[in-house]
């Protein structure tokens, strides 16, 4: 195809958009709404995943060491625990540190524990322990079993936030299923809507298409304007959806950053940064919109080319 013919067909596609501007706006509005919901679902899924991963590093497994375990073997045991696959950090807390931390929590009543303070205090009833943070919270039970096996007779009790972790793992799984399910469903709906819109345009120009076929125009020559129309609608819808979703996400981050609560600060630290999210979203929305537009065009014009 000559370059002049290609430019002519592209202009014809754009001219058809203007001539059928109500249908074009309707298609763009529906596709923008579908992309908006898709973007919200994807952002929610990504942020829930990051938040669950953050909780995995904050949720500590505390292993209380038996008083009969030799102090000379503490360092070696700590090294073996730190080397486990899912362990991020392994901190040793001595009996004296445990008393000191409890005094800090007690505030004005801290002097009640003065009799138990100090290294080597035989009156101290608090146990020494290892505080272990993990990398993947979904592997919590497996990691606890490995710690028990590694520690053998060193620990008399191991505490882990099992139910809390299971809740967030289930939440992540549910959000992922719902989020990507929405992407699939809305993508299908968008293809059907764009396809039906282009079908109306094609039906209105069916005689023109038949005449072009009879005078020898190729299928590619006839299809190109409709592809241009569908891809342009998809690209514009992608830009508009990115602006709406991106603007809402930026406002949410700004409000959370302005919050003084610990929860608000923790949420901001866990959430996907704005510029990390916006550029992939822009590219994904535009490409996805163009794909849906071209797919809808291909499915609607095929039968009218058979003359």
C-alpha positions in Angstrom: 0.0 0.0 0.0 1.3 3.4 -1.0 2.0 6.0 1.7 -0.6 8.4 0.2 -3.2 5.7 0.4 -2.4 4.9 4.0 -2.7 8.6 5.0 -6.0 8.8 3.2 -7.4 5.8 5.0 -6.2 7.1 8.4 -7.9 10.4 7.7 -11.1 8.5 6.8 -11.0 6.7 10.1 -10.7 10.0 12.0 -13.4 11.6 9.8 -15.8 8.7 10.7 -15.1 9.3 14.4 -16.2 13.0 14.0 -19.1 12.1 11.8 -20.4 9.6 14.3 -19.3 11.6 17.4 -22.2 10.5 19.6 -21.4 6.8 19.1 -17.7 7.6 19.5 -18.3 9.4 22.8 -20.5 6.5 24.0 -17.8 4.0 23.2 -15.1 6.1 24.8 -17.2 6.6 28.0 -17.9 2.9 28.4 -14.3 1.9 27.7 -13.1 4.6 30.1 -15.4 3.3 32.9 -14.2 -0.2 32.3 -10.5 0.8 32.4 -11.2 3.0 35.5 -12.6 0.0 37.4 -9.8 -2.2 36.1 -7.2 0.3 37.3 -8.7 0.5 40.7 -8.8 -3.2 41.0 -5.1 -3.5 39.9 -3.9 -0.8 42.3 -5.9 -2.3 45.2 -4.4 -5.7 44.5 -0.8 -4.4 44.3 -1.1 -2.3 47.5 -2.7 -5.2 49.4 0.2 -7.4 48.3 2.7 -4.8 49.5 0.9 -4.3 52.8 0.8 -8.1 53.5 4.5 -8.3 52.6 5.2 -5.5 55.0 3.3 -7.3 57.8 5.3 -10.3 57.1 8.5 -8.4 58.1 6.8 -6.8 61.1 5.1 -9.9 62.5 7.7 -11.4 64.8 8.1 -15.0 65.9 9.3 -15.0 69.4 11.3 -18.1 70.6 11.7 -18.3 74.4 15.0 -19.9 75.4 15.1 -22.4 78.2 17.1 -21.4 81.3 19.0 -24.7 81.1 20.3 -24.0 77.6 24.1 -23.2 77.7 24.9 -19.5 77.0 28.0 -20.6 75.1 25.8 -22.1 72.3 23.5 -19.0 71.9 25.6 -17.4 69.1 25.8 -20.6 67.1 22.1 -21.1 67.4 21.4 -17.5 66.3 23.6 -18.0 63.2 21.7 -21.2 62.3 18.3 -19.6 62.7 19.4 -16.5 60.6 20.5 -18.8 57.8 17.0 -20.3 57.4 15.4 -19.6 54.0 12.4 -17.4 55.0 14.1 -15.6 57.9 14.8 -11.9 57.4 16.3 -11.0 60.8 17.1 -12.9 64.0 17.6 -10.7 67.1 18.7 -12.1 70.5 17.1 -10.5 73.5 18.8 -11.3 76.8 17.1 -11.7 80.2 18.3 -8.2 81.2 17.0 -6.6 78.0 13.6 -8.2 78.5 13.4 -6.6 81.9 14.5 -3.2 80.5 11.9 -3.4 77.7 9.2 -4.2 80.2 10.2 -1.3 82.4 9.9 1.0 79.4 6.4 -0.3 78.8 5.4 0.2 82.4 6.4 3.9 82.5 6.0 5.4 85.9 5.8 2.0 87.5 9.1 0.8 86.1 10.8 0.9 89.5 8.8 -2.2 90.5 11.2 -4.3 88.4 14.4 -2.7 89.7 15.1 -5.8 91.8 15.3 -7.9 88.6 17.4 -5.6 86.4 21.0 -6.1 85.4 23.0 -8.8 83.6 23.4 -12.0 85.5 20.6 -11.3 88.0 19.6 -14.8 89.2 16.2 -13.4 90.5 15.2 -12.4 87.0 12.2 -14.6 86.0 12.0 -13.4 82.4 13.4 -15.6 79.8 15.9 -14.8 77.1 14.5 -15.1 73.5 15.1 -14.8 69.8 12.8 -12.4 67.8 12.6 -13.5 64.2 11.0 -11.6 61.4 10.2 -13.5 58.2 10.2 -12.6 54.5 7.1 -14.4 53.2 4.2 -14.4 55.7 2.4 -17.2 53.7 5.2 -19.6 54.7 4.8 -18.8 58.4 3.9 -22.3 59.5 6.7 -23.9 57.5 9.2 -21.5 59.0 8.0 -22.1 62.6 8.4 -25.9 62.0 12.0 -25.3 60.7 12.8 -23.1 63.8 11.5 -25.8 66.1 13.6 -28.4 64.3 16.7 -26.1 64.4 16.3 -25.1 68.0 15.5 -28.7 69.2 15.6 -28.5 73.0 16.7 -24.8 73.2 13.1 -23.4 73.2 10.4 -24.1 75.7 7.8 -22.0 73.8 7.5 -20.4 70.4 4.9 -17.7 69.8 3.8 -16.8 66.3 0.9 -14.6 64.9 -0.5 -17.5 62.9 -4.2 -16.5 62.8 -3.4 -12.9 62.0 -1.0 -13.9 59.2 -3.6 -16.4 57.8 -6.2 -13.6 57.7 -4.0 -11.3 55.6 -2.8 -14.1 53.3 -6.5 -15.0 52.7 -7.2 -11.3 52.1 -4.4 -11.1 49.5 -5.6 -14.2 47.7 -9.2 -12.9 47.6 -8.2 -9.5 46.4 -6.0 -11.0 43.6 -8.8 -13.3 42.4 -11.4 -10.5 42.5 -9.0 -7.9 40.9 -7.8 -10.0 38.0 -11.3 -11.5 37.6 -12.6 -7.9 37.1 -9.8 -7.3 34.6 -10.9 -10.3 32.5 -14.6 -9.6 32.8 -14.3 -5.8 32.0 -12.0 -6.5 29.1 -14.6 -8.9 27.6 -17.3 -6.4 28.2 -15.3 -3.6 26.6 -14.6 -5.7 23.5 -18.3 -6.4 23.1 -19.3 -2.8 23.6 -16.7 -1.5 21.1 -17.6 -4.2 18.7 -21.3 -3.4 18.8 -20.5 0.3 18.4 -18.4 -0.3 15.3 -21.0 -2.7 14.0 -23.4 0.2 13.8 -20.9 2.3 11.9 -20.1 -0.6 9.6 -23.8 -1.3 9.0 -24.5 2.3 8.1 -21.7 2.1 5.5 -22.4 -1.5 4.3 -23.3 -0.3 0.8 -20.1 1.7 0.5 -18.1 -1.4 1.6 -19.9 -3.6 -1.0 -19.2 -1.1 -3.8 -15.5 -0.9 -2.7 -15.3 -4.7 -2.8 -16.9 -4.9 -6.3 -14.5 -2.4 -7.7 -11.5 -4.4 -6.4 -10.6 -2.9 -3.1 -8.7 -5.3 -0.8 -9.9 -6.3 2.6 -7.0 -4.5 4.2 -7.9 -1.2 2.4 -11.4 -1.4 3.7 -10.5 -2.5 7.2 -7.9 0.2 7.9 -10.2 3.2 8.6 -12.2 1.1 11.0 -9.1 -0.1 12.8 -7.9 3.5 13.0 -11.2 4.5 14.6 -11.3 1.6 17.1 -7.6 2.1 18.1 -8.0 5.9 18.4 -11.1 5.5 20.6 -9.2 2.9 22.8 -6.1 5.2 23.1 -8.2 8.2 24.1 -10.1 6.2 26.6 -6.8 4.9 28.0 -5.5 8.5 28.4 -8.7 9.6 30.1 -8.8 6.6 32.4 -5.2 7.2 33.4 -5.9 10.8 34.2 -8.9 9.9 36.4 -7.3 7.0 38.2 -4.0 8.7 38.6 -5.6 11.9 39.9 -7.6 9.9 42.5 -4.6 7.9 43.6 -2.4 11.1 43.9 -5.1 12.7 46.1 -5.3 9.6 48.3 -1.6 9.5 48.8 -1.5 13.3 49.5 -4.2 12.9 52.2 -2.5 10.0 53.8 0.8 11.8 53.8 -0.9 14.7 55.6 -2.2 12.4 58.3 -0.3 12.4 61.6 -1.5 9.0 62.8 0.9 6.0 62.9 -1.5 4.0 60.7 -1.5 6.7 58.0 2.3 6.9 57.9 2.5 3.1 57.7 0.0 2.9 54.8 2.0 5.5 52.8 5.2 3.6 53.4 3.6 0.4 52.1 1.7 1.8 49.1 3.1 1.8 45.6 4.7 5.3 44.9 2.7 7.5 42.5 5.3 7.7 39.7 6.0 4.0 40.0 2.4 3.3 39.3 1.4 6.1 36.9 3.8 5.3 34.0 3.0 1.6 33.7 -0.6 2.4 34.1 -0.5 4.9 31.3 1.2 2.5 28.9 -1.0 -0.4 29.9 -4.2 1.5 29.6 -3.4 3.0 26.2 -2.1 -0.4 24.8 -5.1 -2.3 26.3 -7.5 0.3 25.0 -6.0 0.1 21.5 -6.1 -3.7 21.6 -9.8 -3.8 22.7 -10.6 -1.2 20.0 -8.8 -3.1 17.2 -10.3 -6.5 18.4 -13.8 -5.1 18.4 -13.2 -3.7 14.9 -11.9 -7.0 13.6 -14.9 -9.0 15.0 -17.5 -6.6 13.6 -16.4 -6.0 10.0 -15.6 -9.5 9.0 -19.0 -10.6 7.8 -19.5 -7.4 5.7 -16.4 -8.3 3.6 -18.0 -11.4 2.3 -19.8 -10.3 -0.8 
